[in-house]
Amino acid sequence: MASNSKPGTPAPESGQYQAVGPRGGRVSNTEITAVQGRPLPPTGKPGQSWQMVDKTKHKG
């Protein structure tokens, strides 16, 4: 299981993130794109966090 990141904390890795509830269930179908080191945006409700869905793939 992937670790969850709280809103406002720097993204651990670049990629697509989805909001999850306090017990780990997905709360929406909306995905955001986060860049490593930049703060994650607020979620829809208190107690939710962000979970990585798809890591950015780099060529090289």
C-alpha distance matrix in Angstrom:
0.0 3.8 6.5 9.2 12.8 15.9 18.8 21.5 19.5 19.7 17.1 15.4 15.6 17.6 16.3 15.6 13.9 13.8 14.6 12.5 14.3 14.2 12.4 9.6 11.9 13.1 16.6 18.3 18.6 19.6 17.8 19.1 19.7 19.1 20.9 19.7 21.6 22.7 21.9 19.5 21.7 22.0 20.1 22.2 22.2 21.7 18.5 16.3 14.1 12.9 9.6 10.1 10.8 13.1 14.1 17.9 19.7 22.8 25.8 27.5
3.8 0.0 3.8 6.5 9.7 13.1 15.8 18.2 16.1 16.1 13.3 11.7 12.0 14.1 13.0 12.7 10.9 11.5 12.5 11.2 13.6 13.8 13.0 9.9 12.3 12.7 15.8 17.1 17.4 17.7 15.5 16.2 16.4 15.6 17.2 16.0 17.8 19.0 18.3 16.0 18.5 19.2 17.7 20.2 20.5 20.1 17.2 14.7 11.8 10.1 6.7 6.8 8.6 10.8 11.3 15.0 17.2 20.2 23.4 25.2
6.5 3.8 0.0 3.8 6.7 10.1 13.2 15.5 13.2 13.6 11.5 10.0 11.5 14.1 13.8 13.6 11.2 11.9 12.1 10.8 12.7 12.2 12.2 9.8 12.9 13.4 16.0 17.7 18.5 18.4 16.2 16.3 16.6 15.0 16.5 15.0 16.1 17.2 16.1 14.1 16.7 17.2 16.1 18.9 18.8 17.8 14.9 12.8 9.8 8.7 6.5 7.8 10.7 13.0 13.0 16.4 18.9 21.6 25.0 26.6
9.2 6.5 3.8 0.0 3.8 6.7 9.7 12.4 10.8 11.9 10.2 10.0 11.8 13.9 13.4 12.7 9.6 9.7 9.1 8.1 9.9 9.8 10.8 8.5 11.4 11.6 13.5 15.2 16.5 16.0 14.2 14.1 15.0 13.4 15.5 14.4 15.1 15.5 13.7 11.3 13.5 13.6 12.4 15.3 15.2 14.2 11.5 9.3 6.0 5.5 4.8 7.5 10.7 13.4 13.8 16.9 19.9 22.6 26.2 28.1
12.8 9.7 6.7 3.8 0.0 3.8 6.6 8.8 7.0 8.4 7.4 8.1 10.6 12.5 12.8 12.5 9.5 10.3 9.6 9.8 11.6 11.5 13.5 11.6 14.1 13.7 14.8 16.1 17.4 16.1 14.1 13.0 13.6 11.4 13.2 12.1 12.1 12.2 10.1 8.1 10.6 11.1 10.9 14.4 14.4 13.3 11.2 9.3 5.6 5.1 6.4 8.6 12.1 14.3 14.2 16.6 19.9 22.2 25.9 27.7
15.9 13.1 10.1 6.7 3.8 0.0 3.8 6.4 5.9 8.8 9.1 10.8 13.5 15.0 15.3 14.7 11.4 11.6 9.8 10.2 11.1 10.8 13.6 12.6 14.9 14.5 14.7 16.1 18.1 16.5 15.1 13.8 14.9 12.8 14.7 14.0 13.3 12.5 9.5 7.5 9.1 8.6 8.9 12.3 11.9 10.2 8.8 7.6 4.8 6.2 9.0 11.6 14.9 17.3 17.4 19.5 23.0 25.1 28.9 30.7
18.8 15.8 13.2 9.7 6.6 3.8 0.0 3.8 5.6 8.4 9.1 12.0 14.1 14.8 15.0 14.2 11.2 11.4 9.6 11.2 12.3 12.8 16.0 14.9 16.4 15.2 14.7 15.4 17.2 15.0 13.8 12.0 13.3 11.3 13.5 13.6 12.7 10.9 7.3 5.1 5.6 5.1 6.6 10.2 10.6 9.6 9.6 8.2 6.2 6.9 10.5 12.7 15.7 17.8 17.9 19.4 23.1 25.1 28.8 30.9
21.5 18.2 15.5 12.4 8.8 6.4 3.8 0.0 3.8 6.6 8.7 11.8 14.2 14.9 15.9 15.8 13.4 14.4 13.1 15.0 16.1 16.4 19.6 18.5 20.1 18.9 18.3 18.7 20.3 17.7 16.2 13.6 14.1 11.5 12.7 12.6 10.8 8.7 4.9 4.9 6.0 6.7 9.5 13.0 13.5 12.4 12.8 11.9 9.9 10.2 13.4 14.9 18.1 19.6 19.1 20.0 23.7 25.1 28.8 30.6
19.5 16.1 13.2 10.8 7.0 5.9 5.6 3.8 0.0 3.8 6.4 8.7 11.7 13.1 14.8 15.3 13.1 14.7 13.9 15.4 16.8 16.7 19.4 18.1 20.3 19.4 19.5 20.1 21.5 19.1 17.0 14.5 14.3 11.1 11.7 10.5 8.5 7.8 5.0 5.8 8.6 9.9 12.1 15.7 16.1 14.6 14.1 13.0 10.2 10.0 12.4 13.6 17.1 18.4 17.4 18.5 22.0 23.3 27.0 28.4
19.7 16.1 13.6 11.9 8.4 8.8 8.4 6.6 3.8 0.0 3.8 6.2 8.8 10.2 12.5 13.9 12.6 15.1 15.3 17.0 19.1 19.3 21.7 19.9 21.9 20.7 21.2 21.3 22.0 19.4 16.7 13.9 12.8 9.1 8.6 7.0 4.7 4.9 4.1 6.1 9.6 12.1 14.3 18.0 19.0 17.9 17.3 15.8 12.5 11.2 12.8 12.9 16.4 16.8 15.2 15.8 19.0 20.0 23.6 24.9
17.1 13.3 11.5 10.2 7.4 9.1 9.1 8.7 6.4 3.8 0.0 3.8 5.5 6.9 8.9 10.4 9.5 12.4 13.4 15.2 17.9 18.5 20.5 18.1 19.9 18.4 19.4 19.3 19.5 17.1 14.0 11.4 10.0 6.5 6.4 4.9 5.2 5.8 6.0 6.0 9.8 12.5 13.9 17.6 18.9 18.4 17.5 15.2 11.6 9.3 10.1 9.5 12.8 13.1 11.4 12.2 15.6 16.9 20.7 22.3
15.4 11.7 10.0 10.0 8.1 10.8 12.0 11.8 8.7 6.2 3.8 0.0 3.8 7.1 9.5 11.7 11.0 14.1 15.3 16.5 19.1 19.4 20.8 18.3 20.5 19.5 21.1 21.3 21.3 19.5 16.2 14.1 12.4 9.2 8.5 5.6 6.4 8.7 9.5 9.7 13.5 15.9 16.9 20.6 21.6 20.8 19.2 17.1 13.3 11.0 10.6 9.4 12.9 12.8 10.6 11.8 14.7 15.9 19.5 20.7
15.6 12.0 11.5 11.8 10.6 13.5 14.1 14.2 11.7 8.8 5.5 3.8 0.0 3.8 6.4 9.4 10.0 13.5 15.6 17.2 20.3 21.2 22.3 19.3 21.1 19.6 21.3 20.9 20.3 18.4 14.8 12.8 10.5 7.8 6.8 4.5 7.4 9.5 11.1 10.9 14.4 17.2 18.0 21.5 23.0 22.8 21.4 18.8 15.0 11.9 10.9 8.5 11.1 10.1 7.3 8.1 10.9 12.2 15.9 17.3
17.6 14.1 14.1 13.9 12.5 15.0 14.8 14.9 13.1 10.2 6.9 7.1 3.8 0.0 3.8 7.3 9.0 12.8 15.4 17.7 21.1 22.6 23.7 20.5 21.7 19.6 21.0 20.0 18.9 16.6 12.9 10.6 7.5 5.4 4.4 4.5 8.2 9.1 11.2 10.7 13.6 16.9 17.7 20.9 23.1 23.4 22.5 19.5 16.0 12.5 11.8 8.9 10.7 8.9 6.3 5.6 9.0 10.3 14.1 16.1
16.3 13.0 13.8 13.4 12.8 15.3 15.0 15.9 14.8 12.5 8.9 9.5 6.4 3.8 0.0 3.8 6.5 10.2 13.4 15.7 19.3 21.3 22.2 18.7 19.3 16.9 18.5 17.1 15.6 13.6 9.8 8.3 5.7 5.6 6.7 8.0 11.5 11.6 12.9 11.3 13.5 16.5 16.5 19.4 21.8 22.7 21.7 18.3 15.1 11.4 10.1 6.9 7.6 5.7 4.3 4.5 8.3 10.8 14.4 17.1
15.6 12.7 13.6 12.7 12.5 14.7 14.2 15.8 15.3 13.9 10.4 11.7 9.4 7.3 3.8 0.0 3.8 6.9 10.4 13.0 16.8 19.2 20.0 16.5 16.5 13.7 15.1 13.4 11.8 9.9 6.2 5.6 4.6 6.3 9.1 11.0 14.0 13.3 13.6 11.1 12.5 14.8 14.2 16.7 19.2 20.5 19.8 16.1 13.4 9.6 8.5 5.9 5.5 5.0 6.4 7.4 10.9 13.8 17.2 20.2
13.9 10.9 11.2 9.6 9.5 11.4 11.2 13.4 13.1 12.6 9.5 11.0 10.0 9.0 6.5 3.8 0.0 3.8 6.9 9.4 13.1 15.5 16.5 13.2 13.4 10.8 12.0 11.1 10.4 8.7 5.5 5.3 6.3 7.0 10.3 11.7 13.9 13.0 12.3 9.2 10.4 12.1 11.0 13.6 15.8 16.9 16.0 12.4 9.6 5.9 5.3 4.3 5.3 7.1 8.7 10.7 14.2 17.1 20.7 23.4
13.8 11.5 11.9 9.7 10.3 11.6 11.4 14.4 14.7 15.1 12.4 14.1 13.5 12.8 10.2 6.9 3.8 0.0 3.8 6.4 10.1 13.1 14.0 10.9 10.3 7.3 8.3 7.4 7.4 6.5 4.8 6.5 9.1 10.3 13.8 15.3 17.1 15.9 14.5 10.8 11.0 11.6 9.4 11.2 13.3 14.8 13.9 10.1 8.3 5.5 5.4 6.5 6.5 9.5 11.9 14.1 17.4 20.6 24.0 26.9
14.6 12.5 12.1 9.1 9.6 9.8 9.6 13.1 13.9 15.3 13.4 15.3 15.6 15.4 13.4 10.4 6.9 3.8 0.0 3.8 6.9 10.0 11.6 9.1 8.7 6.2 6.0 6.5 8.4 7.7 7.6 8.8 11.8 12.3 15.9 17.0 18.2 16.7 14.4 10.7 10.2 9.5 6.6 8.2 9.7 11.2 10.3 6.5 5.6 4.6 6.3 9.0 9.8 13.1 15.2 17.5 21.0 24.0 27.5 30.3
12.5 11.2 10.8 8.1 9.8 10.2 11.2 15.0 15.4 17.0 15.2 16.5 17.2 17.7 15.7 13.0 9.4 6.4 3.8 0.0 3.8 6.8 7.8 5.4 5.3 4.3 5.4 7.8 10.1 10.7 10.8 12.4 15.1 15.4 18.7 19.3 20.3 19.3 16.9 13.3 13.3 12.1 8.9 10.0 10.2 11.0 9.0 5.6 5.5 6.0 6.6 10.0 10.8 14.5 16.7 19.6 22.8 26.0 29.5 32.1
14.3 13.6 12.7 9.9 11.6 11.1 12.3 16.1 16.8 19.1 17.9 19.1 20.3 21.1 19.3 16.8 13.1 10.1 6.9 3.8 0.0 3.8 5.5 5.2 5.3 6.2 6.1 9.6 12.7 13.5 14.2 15.7 18.5 18.6 21.8 22.2 22.9 21.7 18.9 15.6 15.2 13.1 9.8 10.1 8.8 9.1 6.7 4.6 6.6 8.8 9.9 13.5 14.5 18.2 20.4 23.3 26.5 29.7 33.2 35.7
14.2 13.8 12.2 9.8 11.5 10.8 12.8 16.4 16.7 19.3 18.5 19.4 21.2 22.6 21.3 19.2 15.5 13.1 10.0 6.8 3.8 0.0 3.8 5.6 7.5 9.6 9.9 13.4 16.4 17.1 17.4 18.5 21.0 20.5 23.4 23.2 23.4 22.7 19.7 16.8 16.8 14.6 11.9 12.5 10.4 9.2 5.7 5.7 7.4 10.4 11.4 15.2 16.8 20.4 22.1 25.2 28.4 31.4 35.0 37.2
12.4 13.0 12.2 10.8 13.5 13.6 16.0 19.6 19.4 21.7 20.5 20.8 22.3 23.7 22.2 20.0 16.5 14.0 11.6 7.8 5.5 3.8 0.0 3.8 5.9 9.1 10.5 14.1 16.8 18.1 18.5 20.1 22.5 22.3 25.1 24.9 25.5 25.1 22.5 19.4 19.7 17.9 14.9 15.4 13.6 12.9 9.5 9.0 10.1 12.2 12.1 15.5 16.6 20.3 22.3 25.6 28.5 31.8 35.1 37.4
9.6 9.9 9.8 8.5 11.6 12.6 14.9 18.5 18.1 19.9 18.1 18.3 19.3 20.5 18.7 16.5 13.2 10.9 9.1 5.4 5.2 5.6 3.8 0.0 3.8 6.5 8.9 12.0 14.1 15.5 15.4 17.2 19.4 19.4 22.3 22.1 23.2 22.9 20.7 17.5 18.0 16.8 13.8 14.8 13.9 13.8 10.7 8.7 8.7 9.7 8.8 12.0 12.8 16.6 18.6 22.0 24.9 28.2 31.5 33.8
11.9 12.3 12.9 11.4 14.1 14.9 16.4 20.1 20.3 21.9 19.9 20.5 21.1 21.7 19.3 16.5 13.4 10.3 8.7 5.3 5.3 7.5 5.9 3.8 0.0 3.8 6.2 9.3 11.5 13.5 14.2 16.7 19.4 20.0 23.3 23.7 25.1 24.3 22.1 18.6 18.6 17.2 13.8 13.9 13.5 14.3 11.9 9.6 10.3 11.0 10.2 13.1 12.9 16.7 19.4 22.6 25.4 28.9 32.1 34.7
13.1 12.7 13.4 11.6 13.7 14.5 15.2 18.9 19.4 20.7 18.4 19.5 19.6 19.6 16.9 13.7 10.8 7.3 6.2 4.3 6.2 9.6 9.1 6.5 3.8 0.0 3.8 5.9 7.8 9.8 10.7 13.4 16.3 17.5 21.0 21.9 23.5 22.5 20.4 16.7 16.4 15.4 11.9 12.0 12.6 14.2 12.6 9.4 9.8 9.5 9.0 11.4 10.8 14.5 17.4 20.3 23.2 26.7 29.9 32.8
16.6 15.8 16.0 13.5 14.8 14.7 14.7 18.3 19.5 21.2 19.4 21.1 21.3 21.0 18.5 15.1 12.0 8.3 6.0 5.4 6.1 9.9 10.5 8.9 6.2 3.8 0.0 3.8 7.2 8.8 10.8 13.3 16.7 18.0 21.7 23.0 24.3 22.6 20.2 16.5 15.3 13.7 9.9 9.0 9.8 12.1 11.4 8.5 9.9 10.3 11.1 13.7 13.3 16.8 19.7 22.2 25.3 28.7 31.9 34.9
18.3 17.1 17.7 15.2 16.1 16.1 15.4 18.7 20.1 21.3 19.3 21.3 20.9 20.0 17.1 13.4 11.1 7.4 6.5 7.8 9.6 13.4 14.1 12.0 9.3 5.9 3.8 0.0 3.8 5.4 8.2 11.1 14.7 16.6 20.4 22.3 23.9 22.0 19.9 16.1 14.7 13.6 10.2 9.2 11.3 14.2 14.1 10.9 11.7 11.1 11.8 13.6 12.6 15.6 18.7 20.7 23.8 27.1 30.2 33.4
18.6 17.4 18.5 16.5 17.4 18.1 17.2 20.3 21.5 22.0 19.5 21.3 20.3 18.9 15.6 11.8 10.4 7.4 8.4 10.1 12.7 16.4 16.8 14.1 11.5 7.8 7.2 3.8 0.0 3.8 6.4 10.0 13.3 15.9 19.6 21.8 23.8 22.1 20.6 16.9 15.7 15.5 12.6 12.1 14.7 17.6 17.5 14.0 14.0 12.4 12.4 13.1 11.2 13.7 17.0 18.7 21.5 24.8 27.7 31.0
19.6 17.7 18.4 16.0 16.1 16.5 15.0 17.7 19.1 19.4 17.1 19.5 18.4 16.6 13.6 9.9 8.7 6.5 7.7 10.7 13.5 17.1 18.1 15.5 13.5 9.8 8.8 5.4 3.8 0.0 3.8 6.7 10.2 12.9 16.7 19.2 21.1 19.0 17.6 14.1 12.6 12.9 10.6 10.7 13.8 16.7 17.1 13.5 13.1 11.1 11.9 12.3 11.1 13.0 15.9 17.0 20.1 23.1 26.2 29.5
17.8 15.5 16.2 14.2 14.1 15.1 13.8 16.2 17.0 16.7 14.0 16.2 14.8 12.9 9.8 6.2 5.5 4.8 7.6 10.8 14.2 17.4 18.5 15.4 14.2 10.7 10.8 8.2 6.4 3.8 0.0 3.8 6.8 9.6 13.2 15.7 17.9 16.1 15.3 11.9 11.4 12.6 11.0 12.3 15.4 17.6 17.5 13.8 12.4 9.5 9.8 9.4 8.3 9.8 12.3 13.3 16.5 19.5 22.7 25.9
19.1 16.2 16.3 14.1 13.0 13.8 12.0 13.6 14.5 13.9 11.4 14.1 12.8 10.6 8.3 5.6 5.3 6.5 8.8 12.4 15.7 18.5 20.1 17.2 16.7 13.4 13.3 11.1 10.0 6.7 3.8 0.0 3.8 6.3 10.0 12.8 14.8 12.6 12.0 9.0 8.7 10.9 10.5 12.5 15.6 17.5 17.7 14.2 12.3 9.2 10.2 9.6 9.7 10.4 11.8 12.2 15.7 18.2 21.5 24.5
19.7 16.4 16.6 15.0 13.6 14.9 13.3 14.1 14.3 12.8 10.0 12.4 10.5 7.5 5.7 4.6 6.3 9.1 11.8 15.1 18.5 21.0 22.5 19.4 19.4 16.3 16.7 14.7 13.3 10.2 6.8 3.8 0.0 3.8 6.8 10.0 12.4 10.7 11.3 9.2 10.0 13.0 13.4 15.9 18.8 20.3 20.3 16.9 14.3 11.0 11.4 9.6 10.0 9.5 9.8 9.3 12.8 14.8 18.2 21.1
19.1 15.6 15.0 13.4 11.4 12.8 11.3 11.5 11.1 9.1 6.5 9.2 7.8 5.4 5.6 6.3 7.0 10.3 12.3 15.4 18.6 20.5 22.3 19.4 20.0 17.5 18.0 16.6 15.9 12.9 9.6 6.3 3.8 0.0 3.8 6.6 8.7 7.2 8.0 6.7 8.7 12.1 13.2 16.4 18.8 19.6 19.4 16.4 13.4 10.1 10.9 9.3 11.0 10.6 9.8 9.4 13.1 14.7 18.3 20.8
20.9 17.2 16.5 15.5 13.2 14.7 13.5 12.7 11.7 8.6 6.4 8.5 6.8 4.4 6.7 9.1 10.3 13.8 15.9 18.7 21.8 23.4 25.1 22.3 23.3 21.0 21.7 20.4 19.6 16.7 13.2 10.0 6.8 3.8 0.0 3.8 6.3 5.7 8.3 8.6 11.2 14.8 16.4 19.8 22.1 22.5 22.2 19.4 16.2 13.1 13.6 11.6 13.5 12.3 10.4 9.1 12.3 13.0 16.6 18.5
19.7 16.0 15.0 14.4 12.1 14.0 13.6 12.6 10.5 7.0 4.9 5.6 4.5 4.5 8.0 11.0 11.7 15.3 17.0 19.3 22.2 23.2 24.9 22.1 23.7 21.9 23.0 22.3 21.8 19.2 15.7 12.8 10.0 6.6 3.8 0.0 3.8 5.7 8.4 9.5 12.8 16.2 17.8 21.4 23.2 23.0 22.3 19.8 16.3 13.4 13.6 11.7 14.3 13.2 10.5 9.9 12.8 13.2 16.8 18.1
21.6 17.8 16.1 15.1 12.1 13.3 12.7 10.8 8.5 4.7 5.2 6.4 7.4 8.2 11.5 14.0 13.9 17.1 18.2 20.3 22.9 23.4 25.5 23.2 25.1 23.5 24.3 23.9 23.8 21.1 17.9 14.8 12.4 8.7 6.3 3.8 0.0 3.8 6.6 9.0 12.4 15.6 17.8 21.5 23.0 22.3 21.8 19.9 16.5 14.3 15.3 14.1 17.1 16.6 14.1 13.7 16.5 16.7 20.1 21.1
22.7 19.0 17.2 15.5 12.2 12.5 10.9 8.7 7.8 4.9 5.8 8.7 9.5 9.1 11.6 13.3 13.0 15.9 16.7 19.3 21.7 22.7 25.1 22.9 24.3 22.5 22.6 22.0 22.1 19.0 16.1 12.6 10.7 7.2 5.7 5.7 3.8 0.0 3.8 6.5 9.3 12.7 15.3 18.9 20.6 20.3 20.4 18.4 15.4 13.4 15.1 14.3 17.1 16.9 15.1 14.5 17.7 18.1 21.6 23.1
21.9 18.3 16.1 13.7 10.1 9.5 7.3 4.9 5.0 4.1 6.0 9.5 11.1 11.2 12.9 13.6 12.3 14.5 14.4 16.9 18.9 19.7 22.5 20.7 22.1 20.4 20.2 19.9 20.6 17.6 15.3 12.0 11.3 8.0 8.3 8.4 6.6 3.8 0.0 3.8 6.4 9.3 12.2 15.7 17.2 16.7 16.9 15.2 12.5 11.3 13.7 14.0 17.0 17.5 16.4 16.6 20.1 21.0 24.7 26.4
19.5 16.0 14.1 11.3 8.1 7.5 5.1 4.9 5.8 6.1 6.0 9.7 10.9 10.7 11.3 11.1 9.2 10.8 10.7 13.3 15.6 16.8 19.4 17.5 18.6 16.7 16.5 16.1 16.9 14.1 11.9 9.0 9.2 6.7 8.6 9.5 9.0 6.5 3.8 0.0 3.8 6.8 8.9 12.5 14.2 14.2 14.3 12.1 9.4 7.9 10.6 11.3 14.1 15.2 14.8 15.5 19.2 20.8 24.6 26.7
21.7 18.5 16.7 13.5 10.6 9.1 5.6 6.0 8.6 9.6 9.8 13.5 14.4 13.6 13.5 12.5 10.4 11.0 10.2 13.3 15.2 16.8 19.7 18.0 18.6 16.4 15.3 14.7 15.7 12.6 11.4 8.7 10.0 8.7 11.2 12.8 12.4 9.3 6.4 3.8 0.0 3.8 6.5 9.7 11.9 12.5 13.6 11.4 9.8 9.0 12.3 13.5 15.6 17.0 17.3 17.9 21.6 23.4 27.0 29.4
22.0 19.2 17.2 13.6 11.1 8.6 5.1 6.7 9.9 12.1 12.5 15.9 17.2 16.9 16.5 14.8 12.1 11.6 9.5 12.1 13.1 14.6 17.9 16.8 17.2 15.4 13.7 13.6 15.5 12.9 12.6 10.9 13.0 12.1 14.8 16.2 15.6 12.7 9.3 6.8 3.8 0.0 3.8 6.7 8.3 9.0 10.6 9.0 8.6 9.2 12.9 15.0 17.1 19.2 19.9 20.9 24.7 26.7 30.4 32.8
20.1 17.7 16.1 12.4 10.9 8.9 6.6 9.5 12.1 14.3 13.9 16.9 18.0 17.7 16.5 14.2 11.0 9.4 6.6 8.9 9.8 11.9 14.9 13.8 13.8 11.9 9.9 10.2 12.6 10.6 11.0 10.5 13.4 13.2 16.4 17.8 17.8 15.3 12.2 8.9 6.5 3.8 0.0 3.8 5.7 7.3 8.6 6.3 6.8 7.8 11.3 13.9 15.5 18.1 19.5 21.0 24.8 27.2 30.9 33.5
22.2 20.2 18.9 15.3 14.4 12.3 10.2 13.0 15.7 18.0 17.6 20.6 21.5 20.9 19.4 16.7 13.6 11.2 8.2 10.0 10.1 12.5 15.4 14.8 13.9 12.0 9.0 9.2 12.1 10.7 12.3 12.5 15.9 16.4 19.8 21.4 21.5 18.9 15.7 12.5 9.7 6.7 3.8 0.0 3.8 7.2 9.3 7.5 9.5 10.8 14.0 16.6 17.6 20.4 22.3 23.8 27.5 30.1 33.6 36.4
22.2 20.5 18.8 15.2 14.4 11.9 10.6 13.5 16.1 19.0 18.9 21.6 23.0 23.1 21.8 19.2 15.8 13.3 9.7 10.2 8.8 10.4 13.6 13.9 13.5 12.6 9.8 11.3 14.7 13.8 15.4 15.6 18.8 18.8 22.1 23.2 23.0 20.6 17.2 14.2 11.9 8.3 5.7 3.8 0.0 3.8 6.4 6.1 9.2 11.7 14.9 18.1 19.5 22.6 24.3 26.2 29.9 32.6 36.2 38.8
21.7 20.1 17.8 14.2 13.3 10.2 9.6 12.4 14.6 17.9 18.4 20.8 22.8 23.4 22.7 20.5 16.9 14.8 11.2 11.0 9.1 9.2 12.9 13.8 14.3 14.2 12.1 14.2 17.6 16.7 17.6 17.5 20.3 19.6 22.5 23.0 22.3 20.3 16.7 14.2 12.5 9.0 7.3 7.2 3.8 0.0 3.8 5.6 8.6 11.9 15.1 18.6 20.5 23.7 25.0 27.1 30.8 33.3 37.0 39.4
18.5 17.2 14.9 11.5 11.2 8.8 9.6 12.8 14.1 17.3 17.5 19.2 21.4 22.5 21.7 19.8 16.0 13.9 10.3 9.0 6.7 5.7 9.5 10.7 11.9 12.6 11.4 14.1 17.5 17.1 17.5 17.7 20.3 19.4 22.2 22.3 21.8 20.4 16.9 14.3 13.6 10.6 8.6 9.3 6.4 3.8 0.0 3.8 6.7 10.4 13.1 16.8 18.9 22.2 23.5 26.0 29.6 32.2 35.9 38.2
16.3 14.7 12.8 9.3 9.3 7.6 8.2 11.9 13.0 15.8 15.2 17.1 18.8 19.5 18.3 16.1 12.4 10.1 6.5 5.6 4.6 5.7 9.0 8.7 9.6 9.4 8.5 10.9 14.0 13.5 13.8 14.2 16.9 16.4 19.4 19.8 19.9 18.4 15.2 12.1 11.4 9.0 6.3 7.5 6.1 5.6 3.8 0.0 3.8 7.1 9.8 13.4 15.3 18.6 20.2 22.6 26.2 29.0 32.6 35.0
14.1 11.8 9.8 6.0 5.6 4.8 6.2 9.9 10.2 12.5 11.6 13.3 15.0 16.0 15.1 13.4 9.6 8.3 5.6 5.5 6.6 7.4 10.1 8.7 10.3 9.8 9.9 11.7 14.0 13.1 12.4 12.3 14.3 13.4 16.2 16.3 16.5 15.4 12.5 9.4 9.8 8.6 6.8 9.5 9.2 8.6 6.7 3.8 0.0 3.8 6.7 10.2 12.7 15.8 16.9 19.3 22.9 25.5 29.2 31.5
12.9 10.1 8.7 5.5 5.1 6.2 6.9 10.2 10.0 11.2 9.3 11.0 11.9 12.5 11.4 9.6 5.9 5.5 4.6 6.0 8.8 10.4 12.2 9.7 11.0 9.5 10.3 11.1 12.4 11.1 9.5 9.2 11.0 10.1 13.1 13.4 14.3 13.4 11.3 7.9 9.0 9.2 7.8 10.8 11.7 11.9 10.4 7.1 3.8 0.0 3.8 6.7 9.3 12.1 13.2 15.6 19.1 21.9 25.5 27.9
9.6 6.7 6.5 4.8 6.4 9.0 10.5 13.4 12.4 12.8 10.1 10.6 10.9 11.8 10.1 8.5 5.3 5.4 6.3 6.6 9.9 11.4 12.1 8.8 10.2 9.0 11.1 11.8 12.4 11.9 9.8 10.2 11.4 10.9 13.6 13.6 15.3 15.1 13.7 10.6 12.3 12.9 11.3 14.0 14.9 15.1 13.1 9.8 6.7 3.8 0.0 3.8 6.3 9.5 10.8 13.8 17.0 20.0 23.6 25.9
10.1 6.8 7.8 7.5 8.6 11.6 12.7 14.9 13.6 12.9 9.5 9.4 8.5 8.9 6.9 5.9 4.3 6.5 9.0 10.0 13.5 15.2 15.5 12.0 13.1 11.4 13.7 13.6 13.1 12.3 9.4 9.6 9.6 9.3 11.6 11.7 14.1 14.3 14.0 11.3 13.5 15.0 13.9 16.6 18.1 18.6 16.8 13.4 10.2 6.7 3.8 0.0 3.8 5.9 7.0 10.1 13.2 16.3 19.8 22.2
10.8 8.6 10.7 10.7 12.1 14.9 15.7 18.1 17.1 16.4 12.8 12.9 11.1 10.7 7.6 5.5 5.3 6.5 9.8 10.8 14.5 16.8 16.6 12.8 12.9 10.8 13.3 12.6 11.2 11.1 8.3 9.7 10.0 11.0 13.5 14.3 17.1 17.1 17.0 14.1 15.6 17.1 15.5 17.6 19.5 20.5 18.9 15.3 12.7 9.3 6.3 3.8 0.0 3.8 6.8 9.9 12.5 16.1 19.2 22.0
13.1 10.8 13.0 13.4 14.3 17.3 17.8 19.6 18.4 16.8 13.1 12.8 10.1 8.9 5.7 5.0 7.1 9.5 13.1 14.5 18.2 20.4 20.3 16.6 16.7 14.5 16.8 15.6 13.7 13.0 9.8 10.4 9.5 10.6 12.3 13.2 16.6 16.9 17.5 15.2 17.0 19.2 18.1 20.4 22.6 23.7 22.2 18.6 15.8 12.1 9.5 5.9 3.8 0.0 3.8 6.5 8.8 12.4 15.5 18.4
14.1 11.3 13.0 13.8 14.2 17.4 17.9 19.1 17.4 15.2 11.4 10.6 7.3 6.3 4.3 6.4 8.7 11.9 15.2 16.7 20.4 22.1 22.3 18.6 19.4 17.4 19.7 18.7 17.0 15.9 12.3 11.8 9.8 9.8 10.4 10.5 14.1 15.1 16.4 14.8 17.3 19.9 19.5 22.3 24.3 25.0 23.5 20.2 16.9 13.2 10.8 7.0 6.8 3.8 0.0 3.8 6.3 9.5 12.9 15.4
17.9 15.0 16.4 16.9 16.6 19.5 19.4 20.0 18.5 15.8 12.2 11.8 8.1 5.6 4.5 7.4 10.7 14.1 17.5 19.6 23.3 25.2 25.6 22.0 22.6 20.3 22.2 20.7 18.7 17.0 13.3 12.2 9.3 9.4 9.1 9.9 13.7 14.5 16.6 15.5 17.9 20.9 21.0 23.8 26.2 27.1 26.0 22.6 19.3 15.6 13.8 10.1 9.9 6.5 3.8 0.0 3.8 6.5 10.0 12.8
19.7 17.2 18.9 19.9 19.9 23.0 23.1 23.7 22.0 19.0 15.6 14.7 10.9 9.0 8.3 10.9 14.2 17.4 21.0 22.8 26.5 28.4 28.5 24.9 25.4 23.2 25.3 23.8 21.5 20.1 16.5 15.7 12.8 13.1 12.3 12.8 16.5 17.7 20.1 19.2 21.6 24.7 24.8 27.5 29.9 30.8 29.6 26.2 22.9 19.1 17.0 13.2 12.5 8.8 6.3 3.8 0.0 3.8 6.7 9.7
22.8 20.2 21.6 22.6 22.2 25.1 25.1 25.1 23.3 20.0 16.9 15.9 12.2 10.3 10.8 13.8 17.1 20.6 24.0 26.0 29.7 31.4 31.8 28.2 28.9 26.7 28.7 27.1 24.8 23.1 19.5 18.2 14.8 14.7 13.0 13.2 16.7 18.1 21.0 20.8 23.4 26.7 27.2 30.1 32.6 33.3 32.2 29.0 25.5 21.9 20.0 16.3 16.1 12.4 9.5 6.5 3.8 0.0 3.8 6.4
25.8 23.4 25.0 26.2 25.9 28.9 28.8 28.8 27.0 23.6 20.7 19.5 15.9 14.1 14.4 17.2 20.7 24.0 27.5 29.5 33.2 35.0 35.1 31.5 32.1 29.9 31.9 30.2 27.7 26.2 22.7 21.5 18.2 18.3 16.6 16.8 20.1 21.6 24.7 24.6 27.0 30.4 30.9 33.6 36.2 37.0 35.9 32.6 29.2 25.5 23.6 19.8 19.2 15.5 12.9 10.0 6.7 3.8 0.0 3.7
27.5 25.2 26.6 28.1 27.7 30.7 30.9 30.6 28.4 24.9 22.3 20.7 17.3 16.1 17.1 20.2 23.4 26.9 30.3 32.1 35.7 37.2 37.4 33.8 34.7 32.8 34.9 33.4 31.0 29.5 25.9 24.5 21.1 20.8 18.5 18.1 21.1 23.1 26.4 26.7 29.4 32.8 33.5 36.4 38.8 39.4 38.2 35.0 31.5 27.9 25.9 22.2 22.0 18.4 15.4 12.8 9.7 6.4 3.7 0.0
